[in-house]
Amino acid sequence: MRKFMTLLWLLFPVGVVYYHFNAGQSQLAREKAHDHLVQIRLLEHAKEPDWVTIVEEYDKLAAELPTDERSSVRHQIRLAKAKARIEMLDVSGAITDLVQLLGESAAIDGEDGSTTRAIRETLGKAYFYATSLLKANGATEDEWRPYAERTRQVFRYLAEHQDPAALADYERRVEAEFHRSARLNNL
């Protein structure tokens, strides 16, 4: 028993070195990225968030991730970045990013994957904001109508492909976003 414990004690550093130079580096990068994400969330919840800085921090966060990170994690970071761009009222840029992200996520996670659904919901909100902003700024109906139609299509798709029990909660969230958008238009 004594020889076994001595051998185990002598081989322990080999295991530590092996872990450090293989999975350990990825795990360390994930932990640093998680800490960075916590800092970004604090910036988002500030009284007056600096959305430009938050978007830059999301770019840095994406660069910090290990190369073998799951694509769904990268999609969630890009989704959070698009949400920050919407908060900055860079709606057209956010729509472009979200359309591309939706295609990538649907190809990997499927049309009804949780990340894909979140992307689609945010895309619907972005189309809604675009419609509201165009109407508030006096755009003609020909200019804002395509965005309104896309909003309707996205929200209908989500409503049709959702659990009926969750539909009421979803409609409540859409209504809350409508009231929030109305406040933004009054600024």
Secondary structure, DSSP 4 states (H G I P E B T S, - for coil): -HHHHHHHHHHHHHHHHHHHHTHHHHHHHHHHHHHHHHHHHHHHTSSS--HHHHHHHHHHHHHHS-TT--HHHHHHHHHHHHHHHHHTT-HHHHHHHHHHHHHHHHHHH-TT-HHHHHHHHHHHHHHHHHHHHHHHTT--HHHHHHHHHHHHHHHHHHHHTS-HHHHHHHHHHHHHHHHHHHHHHT-
